[in-house]
Amino acid sequence: MIDTAGVRKKRQMVSSDIEFYSFHRAQRSIRRADVVMMLIDGTDPLSQPVTSLRNILLNKTSPSCLVVNKWDLSMAKAREIRKDSADAEVDDEQLMKEFNRVSAH
């Protein structure tokens, strides 16, 4: 089991050696692993480095799982964003479908 460092936004990777190496170590770990569980923060938009790692994960033939942390806060954030919208009601299943749609791009 390998717990890699978290990956930040691309701009931080350029300015920080630690961020650069943590991204490349995570990338190498994903490629070497027999099973991958990628944990992402559901309250933050997917950054370019996280999207790159997710794409590597999706192209692997070995088992993998994308885990969304802070789901309860994601639900609260979605409700807050939509509070004045006609489509204000948000449920788990709907938000998961939207999250999958956005993360697939």
C-alpha positions in Angstrom: 0.0 0.0 0.0 1.4 3.4 -1.0 -0.1 6.7 0.3 1.2 9.4 -2.1 1.2 13.0 -1.3 -1.8 15.1 -2.3 -1.7 16.8 -5.7 -2.3 20.5 -6.0 -3.1 22.8 -8.9 -0.8 22.9 -11.9 0.5 26.4 -11.1 1.8 25.1 -7.7 3.5 22.2 -9.5 5.5 24.6 -11.6 6.6 26.7 -8.6 7.3 23.9 -6.1 9.7 21.0 -6.4 7.7 19.1 -3.8 4.5 19.4 -5.8 6.3 18.4 -9.0 7.8 15.3 -7.5 4.6 14.3 -5.6 2.7 14.4 -8.9 5.3 12.2 -10.7 5.5 9.8 -7.7 1.7 9.4 -7.7 1.8 8.8 -11.5 4.4 6.1 -11.1 2.6 4.5 -8.2 -0.7 4.3 -10.2 1.1 2.6 -13.1 2.9 0.1 -10.8 -0.1 -0.7 -8.6 -2.2 -3.9 -8.8 -5.2 -2.0 -7.3 -5.7 1.8 -7.0 -8.0 3.8 -4.8 -7.8 7.4 -5.8 -9.1 9.7 -3.2 -10.3 13.2 -4.3 -11.9 16.1 -2.4 -15.5 16.4 -3.6 -15.6 20.1 -2.6 -12.9 21.2 -4.9 -13.0 21.4 -8.7 -10.8 18.8 -10.4 -7.4 20.4 -11.1 -5.5 19.6 -14.2 -3.0 17.3 -12.4 -5.8 15.4 -10.7 -7.5 15.0 -14.1 -4.2 13.7 -15.6 -3.9 11.1 -12.8 -7.5 10.1 -13.2 -7.0 9.6 -16.9 -4.0 7.3 -16.2 -6.3 5.5 -13.7 -9.1 5.1 -16.3 -6.7 3.6 -18.9 -5.3 1.0 -16.5 -6.6 -2.6 -17.0 -6.2 -3.4 -13.3 -8.9 -2.7 -10.8 -9.4 0.8 -9.6 -11.8 2.9 -7.6 -12.3 6.7 -7.5 -13.3 7.7 -4.0 -14.9 11.1 -3.4 -14.2 12.5 0.1 -16.4 15.1 1.8 -19.5 14.1 -0.1 -21.7 15.7 2.6 -20.0 19.0 2.0 -20.4 18.5 -1.8 -24.1 18.1 -1.3 -24.4 21.2 0.8 -22.3 23.2 -1.7 -24.6 22.0 -4.6 -27.7 23.0 -2.7 -26.2 26.4 -1.9 -25.3 27.0 -5.6 -28.8 26.0 -6.7 -30.8 27.7 -4.0 -32.2 30.3 -6.3 -32.6 27.9 -9.3 -35.7 26.2 -10.5 -33.8 22.9 -10.2 -32.9 23.6 -6.5 -33.5 20.0 -5.3 -30.4 17.9 -5.2 -30.1 14.3 -4.3 -27.2 11.9 -4.0 -27.9 10.0 -7.2 -28.3 13.2 -9.3 -25.1 14.7 -7.9 -23.2 11.5 -8.5 -24.3 11.5 -12.1 -23.3 15.1 -12.6 -19.9 14.5 -10.8 -19.2 11.5 -13.1 -20.2 13.6 -16.2 -17.9 16.4 -15.3 -15.0 14.2 -14.1 -15.1 12.2 -17.4 -14.0 15.2 -19.4 
